[in-house]
Amino acid sequence: MGQVHALYTTPDITTARRFSRAIKLACDELYEDPFNRRARAALLKLIVDDSPEADAALVRALAEMTH
């Protein structure tokens, strides 16, 4: 029988997943109402303010997984 692996997670993976989920939700909200200024501002904030941290976390997580 195959071995069952526990879900592998680290703080970096959690950060990247959280950011990805936030982007998806922000895009969904903007898709529902493309003229919603609050939704546009929220998506822009995520991209400008939060993406550098999420990108760095993803790079670290991928490096951990390949070493």
Contact map, one row per residue, 1 for C-alpha under 8 A:
1110000000000000000000000000000000000000000000000000000000000000000
1111000000000000000000000000000000000000000000000000000000000000000
1111100000000000000000000000000000000000000000000000000000000000000
0111110000000000000000000000000000000000000000000000000000000000000
0011111100000000000000000000000000000000000000000000000000000000000
0001111100000000000000000000000000000000000000000000000000000000000
0000111110000000000000000000000000000000000000000000000000000000000
0000111111000000000000000000000000000000000000000000000000000000000
0000001111111100000000000000000000000000000000000000000000000000000
0000000111111100000000000000000000000000000000000000000000001000000
0000000011111110000000000000000000000000000000000000000000000000000
0000000011111111000000000000000000000000000000000000000011011000000
0000000011111111100000000000000000000000000000000000000011001000000
0000000011111111110000000000000000000000000000000000000000000000000
0000000000111111111000000000000000000000000000000000010011000000000
0000000000011111111100000000000000000000000000000000011011000000000
0000000000001111111110000000000000000000000000000000000000000000000
0000000000000111111111000000000000000000000000000000000000000000000
0000000000000011111111100000000000000000000001000110010000000000000
0000000000000001111111110000000000000000000000000000000000000000000
0000000000000000111111111000000000000000000000000000000000000000000
0000000000000000011111111100000000000000000001000000000000000000000
0000000000000000001111111110000000000000001001000000000000000000000
0000000000000000000111111111000000000000000000000000000000000000000
0000000000000000000011111111100000000000000000000000000000000000000
0000000000000000000001111111110000000010011000000000000000000000000
0000000000000000000000111111111000000000001000000000000000000000000
0000000000000000000000011111111100000000000000000000000000000000000
0000000000000000000000001111111110000010000000000000000000000000000
0000000000000000000000000111111111110011000000000000000000000000000
0000000000000000000000000011111111000000000000000000000000000000000
0000000000000000000000000001111111000000000000000000000000000000000
0000000000000000000000000000111111110000000000000000000000000000000
0000000000000000000000000000011111110001000000000000000000000000000
0000000000000000000000000000010011111001000000000000000000000000000
0000000000000000000000000000010011111111000000000000000000000000000
0000000000000000000000000000000000111111100000000000000000000000000
0000000000000000000000000000000000011111110000000000000000000000000
0000000000000000000000000100110000011111111000000000000000000000000
0000000000000000000000000000010001111111111100000000000000000000000
0000000000000000000000000000000000001111111110000000000000000000000
0000000000000000000000000100000000000111111111000000000000000000000
0000000000000000000000100110000000000011111111100000000000000000000
0000000000000000000000000000000000000001111111110000000000000000000
0000000000000000000000000000000000000000111111111100000000000000000
0000000000000000001001100000000000000000011111111110000000000000000
0000000000000000000000000000000000000000001111111110000000000000000
0000000000000000000000000000000000000000000111111111000000000000000
0000000000000000000000000000000000000000000011111111000000000000000
0000000000000000001000000000000000000000000011111111110000000000000
0000000000000000001000000000000000000000000001111111111000000000000
0000000000000000000000000000000000000000000000011111111100000000000
0000000000000000000000000000000000000000000000000111111110000000000
0000000000000011001000000000000000000000000000000111111111000000000
0000000000000001000000000000000000000000000000000011111111100000000
0000000000000000000000000000000000000000000000000001111111110000000
0000000000011011000000000000000000000000000000000000111111111000000
0000000000011011000000000000000000000000000000000000011111111100000
0000000000000000000000000000000000000000000000000000001111111110000
0000000000010000000000000000000000000000000000000000000111111111000
0000000001011000000000000000000000000000000000000000000011111111100
0000000000000000000000000000000000000000000000000000000001111111110
0000000000000000000000000000000000000000000000000000000000111111111
0000000000000000000000000000000000000000000000000000000000011111111
0000000000000000000000000000000000000000000000000000000000001111111
0000000000000000000000000000000000000000000000000000000000000111111
0000000000000000000000000000000000000000000000000000000000000011111
